Amino acid sequence: MESFTTLRAKLGDSHPDTLASASHLAAAHEKQGHVEAALKLYRYVLEERRYKLATTGQRISADLPSVLTLSSLGTLLYNENRLTEAMPLLREYHSMCRERWGDSHPETLTALHDLGRGHLQRQEMDEARKCLQGAKNGAIEVLGATHAHTLIFTKSLATLDRRCDRLASSPPQLAPSSRSQQVVGRSRSLQEIAELAEARRAKAWGAASLLLTPVSAEPSAGPSAEPSAQGGEESRLESERVTTDSAATANTASSWISLSELRTDGTSALDC
C-alpha cells in the first residue's frame, strides 16, 4: 500500500508505474477476499487507462495492460454474481480480444466462453448456447478435442443442456390470478359459515333466556263458603305447602338468571 501511495504522490495518478502498482495491489486484495477494495482499484486503473488512451487516440485493444485490467474487473464481478455490472465488461473484453488476436486465438475463445457462462447464469439460453458452442468448436479446431480448454468448454455446454432439460420437464406453475381467485373464494365460504354459526348461537341463547325467566304465580282465590273445621285445617296445610313450593321455585329461577347474567361472554348456562 505504501508503494502505491508513494508512486501516486511522486508520479501522478495516470503514470504507468502508478497504474501497474495499483493493479498488483488490486490482485492482492482479490486474493485475500477484499472484494470491494479490489473492485475500487480495478475501476481506478481502467478509468485512468481509458482516459490516457482517449487523449492519444488509441483503442483499448492496442494496450495490453488495459485489456488485462478489463478482464480482471469483469471476471471478479462475474465471480461475485454481479452480472448486471459484469456482462458489459465481458462483452467488451471479448470484442477487444477479437480486435487484438482474432477469432481463433485461445484468449478470444476463453473470452467467448466466459461470456456464454454469463448468459447461462442469467437464464439467457439461446445466447449462452451460441457462445458456448462457438467456443467449443473453435477450441476443437485450434487446440484439439483433448485440450484442457476444450474439455472445460464441453463441460459448460453439457451444463447448459442439463438446465434446458430441467426447464422443459418442469410442470407449469399455476397462474397467480387463478390462485388469488381460489383463495378469495375459500375465504368467502369460511366467512359465510362463521356468520351462520353466529346466527344459530344467538337464536339458541334467546330460547335459553326465555326458559330461564321465572313466571310470577297469581294467588288463588279462597273458597266462597266458610270451610268446616276439618276442611279449614286441610286448606291451611295446602296453602302452606303451595307457599313453600312457590318460594323454592322463585329462588331456583333467580339463581339461574343470576348465573346467566354473569356469563358476559355471550354464552348461556346451557352451553356449559
C-alpha positions in Angstrom: 0.0 0.0 0.0 2.8 2.4 0.8 4.4 1.7 -2.6 1.3 2.6 -4.5 0.7 5.7 -2.3 4.3 6.8 -2.8 4.3 6.4 -6.5 0.9 8.1 -6.8 2.3 11.1 -4.9 5.5 11.3 -6.9 4.5 10.3 -10.4 0.7 11.2 -10.5 -2.5 9.2 -10.9 -2.1 8.2 -14.6 1.6 7.3 -14.7 2.2 3.7 -16.0 4.2 2.8 -12.8 1.4 4.1 -10.6 -1.2 2.1 -12.5 0.9 -1.0 -12.5 1.3 -0.8 -8.8 -2.4 -0.3 -8.4 -3.1 -3.4 -10.5 -0.8 -5.5 -8.3 -2.5 -4.2 -5.2 -5.9 -4.9 -6.6 -4.9 -8.5 -7.3 -3.6 -8.9 -3.8 -6.9 -7.6 -2.3 -8.8 -10.0 -4.6 -6.7 -13.0 -3.4 -7.3 -12.1 0.2 -11.1 -11.7 -0.3 -11.2 -7.9 0.0 -13.6 -7.7 -2.9 -14.7 -4.0 -2.6 -11.1 -2.8 -2.3 -10.1 -4.8 -5.3 -13.0 -3.5 -7.4 -12.2 0.1 -6.4 -8.6 -0.3 -7.6 -9.5 -2.1 -10.8 -12.0 0.6 -11.7 -9.5 3.3 -10.9 -6.9 1.7 -13.2 -9.3 1.1 -16.0 -10.6 4.7 -15.9 -7.2 6.2 -15.9 -6.1 3.9 -18.8 -9.2 4.8 -20.8 -8.6 8.5 -20.3 -5.0 8.3 -21.3 -5.7 6.2 -24.5 -8.6 8.6 -25.4 -6.2 11.6 -25.3 -3.8 9.8 -27.6 -6.5 8.5 -30.0 -5.7 4.8 -29.3 -8.1 1.9 -28.7 -8.1 -0.2 -25.7 -7.3 -3.3 -27.7 -3.9 -1.7 -28.6 -2.9 -1.5 -24.9 -2.4 -5.0 -23.3 -2.5 -3.8 -19.7 -5.8 -2.2 -20.4 -7.2 -5.4 -21.9 -6.0 -7.4 -18.9 -7.5 -4.9 -16.4 -10.8 -5.1 -18.3 -10.7 -8.9 -18.0 -9.8 -8.8 -14.3 -12.7 -6.5 -13.4 -15.3 -8.3 -15.5 -14.2 -11.7 -14.1 -14.3 -10.6 -10.5 -17.8 -9.1 -10.9 -18.9 -12.4 -12.5 -17.5 -14.4 -9.7 -19.4 -12.2 -7.2 -22.6 -12.9 -9.2 -23.0 -9.2 -10.0 -24.0 -10.0 -13.6 -25.6 -6.6 -14.3 -22.2 -5.0 -13.9 -20.2 -7.9 -15.3 -21.9 -8.5 -18.6 -21.0 -5.3 -20.4 -17.3 -5.8 -19.4 -17.3 -9.4 -20.6 -18.8 -8.3 -23.9 -16.2 -5.6 -24.3 -13.3 -7.9 -23.4 -14.4 -10.4 -26.0 -14.6 -7.7 -28.6 -11.1 -6.4 -27.6 -9.7 -9.9 -27.9 -11.1 -10.3 -31.4 -9.6 -7.0 -32.4 -6.2 -7.8 -31.0 -5.8 -11.5 -31.7 -8.6 -12.6 -34.0 -11.5 -15.1 -33.6 -9.4 -18.3 -33.3 -7.0 -17.2 -30.6 -7.2 -19.2 -27.4 -7.7 -16.0 -25.4 -10.6 -14.9 -27.6 -12.2 -18.4 -27.3 -11.8 -18.1 -23.5 -13.5 -14.7 -23.5 -16.3 -16.1 -25.6 -16.7 -19.0 -23.1 -16.9 -16.6 -20.2 -19.5 -14.5 -22.0 -21.5 -17.6 -22.6 -21.3 -18.5 -18.9 -22.7 -15.1 -18.0 -25.6 -15.6 -20.3 -26.2 -19.0 -18.7 -26.3 -17.5 -15.2 -28.9 -15.0 -16.5 -31.0 -17.8 -17.9 -30.5 -16.5 -21.5 -30.3 -19.9 -23.0 -30.1 -19.0 -26.7 -27.3 -16.5 -26.3 -25.5 -18.9 -23.9 -25.6 -21.8 -26.4 -24.4 -19.6 -29.2 -21.3 -18.5 -27.2 -20.5 -21.9 -25.6 -21.0 -23.9 -28.8 -18.7 -21.4 -30.7 -16.0 -21.6 -28.0 -16.1 -25.4 -28.1 -16.0 -25.7 -31.8 -13.1 -23.2 -32.0 -11.2 -25.0 -29.3 -11.5 -28.3 -31.0 -10.3 -26.9 -34.3 -7.4 -24.9 -32.8 -6.4 -26.8 -29.7 -7.8 -30.3 -30.2 -10.6 -32.3 -28.6 -8.5 -33.4 -25.6 -7.0 -30.0 -24.7 -7.8 -28.7 -21.2 -9.6 -25.6 -22.6 -11.7 -27.8 -24.9 -12.8 -30.1 -22.0 -13.8 -27.1 -19.9 -15.9 -25.6 -22.8 -17.5 -29.0 -23.4 -18.4 -29.3 -19.7 -20.0 -25.9 -19.7 -22.1 -26.8 -22.8 -23.2 -30.0 -21.0 -24.3 -27.9 -18.0 -26.4 -25.8 -20.4 -28.1 -28.9 -21.8 -29.0 -30.2 -18.4 -30.5 -26.9 -17.4 -32.6 -26.8 -20.6 -33.8 -30.3 -19.9 -34.9 -29.4 -16.4 -36.8 -26.4 -17.6 -38.5 -28.4 -20.3 -39.6 -31.2 -17.9 -40.7 -28.9 -15.0 -44.5 -28.8 -14.6 -46.2 -25.5 -15.5 -47.0 -23.3 -12.5 -50.5 -22.1 -11.6 -51.1 -18.6 -12.8 -51.2 -16.1 -9.9 -54.6 -14.8 -10.9 -56.2 -18.3 -10.6 -54.5 -18.8 -7.2 -55.8 -15.5 -6.0 -59.4 -16.3 -7.1 -59.2 -19.7 -5.3 -58.1 -18.1 -2.1 -60.8 -15.3 -2.3 -63.5 -18.0 -2.9 -62.4 -20.1 0.1 -62.3 -17.0 2.4 -65.8 -16.1 1.4 -67.0 -19.6 2.2 -65.4 -19.6 5.7 -67.0 -16.2 6.4 -70.5 -17.4 5.4 -70.0 -20.4 7.7 -69.0 -18.2 10.6 -72.0 -15.9 10.1 -74.4 -18.8 10.1 -72.9 -20.3 13.2 -73.2 -16.9 15.0 -76.8 -16.6 14.0 -77.6 -20.1 15.3 -75.8 -19.3 18.5 -77.8 -16.1 19.1 -81.0 -17.9 18.4 -80.2 -20.6 21.0 -79.2 -18.0 23.5 -82.6 -16.3 23.1 -84.5 -19.6 23.6 -82.5 -20.4 26.7 -83.2 -17.0 28.2 -87.0 -17.5 27.8 -86.8 -20.9 29.5 -84.9 -19.5 32.5 -87.2 -16.5 33.2 -89.4 -17.1 36.3 -93.1 -16.9 35.9 -95.0 -15.0 38.7 -97.8 -17.1 40.2 -101.1 -15.4 40.9 -102.5 -16.2 44.3 -105.5 -18.5 44.0 -108.8 -17.3 45.4 -110.1 -19.0 48.5 -113.5 -20.7 48.7 -116.5 -18.5 48.9 -118.2 -20.6 51.6 -116.7 -20.9 55.0 -115.0 -24.3 55.3 -115.7 -26.7 58.0 -113.3 -27.2 60.8 -111.7 -30.3 59.2 -111.8 -28.7 55.7 -110.3 -25.5 57.2 -107.4 -27.4 58.6 -106.7 -29.1 55.2 -107.0 -25.8 53.4 -104.4 -24.2 55.8 -101.9 -27.1 55.2 -102.4 -27.0 51.5 -101.8 -23.2 51.4 -98.6 -23.5 53.4 -97.3 -26.2 51.0 -98.1 -24.1 47.9 -96.4 -21.1 49.5 -93.3 -23.1 50.3 -93.1 -24.6 46.8 -93.5 -21.2 45.2 -90.7 -19.7 47.2 -88.4 -22.6 46.3 -89.2 -22.2 42.6 -88.6 -18.5 42.7 -85.3 -18.9 44.5 -84.2 -21.5 41.9 -85.2 -19.4 38.9 -83.5 -16.4 40.4 -80.2 -18.3 40.8 -80.4 -19.4 37.1 -81.0 -15.8 36.0 -78.1 -14.6 38.1 -75.9 -17.2 36.6 -76.9 -16.3 33.1 -76.2 -12.6 33.8 -72.7 -13.5 35.0 -71.9 -15.1 31.6 -70.8 -11.9 29.9 -69.0 -13.8 27.0 -72.3 -14.2 25.2 -73.0 -17.9 26.1 -75.8 -19.3 28.2 -75.6 -21.6 31.1 -76.9 -24.4 28.9 -73.8 -24.2 26.8 -71.6 -25.3 29.7 
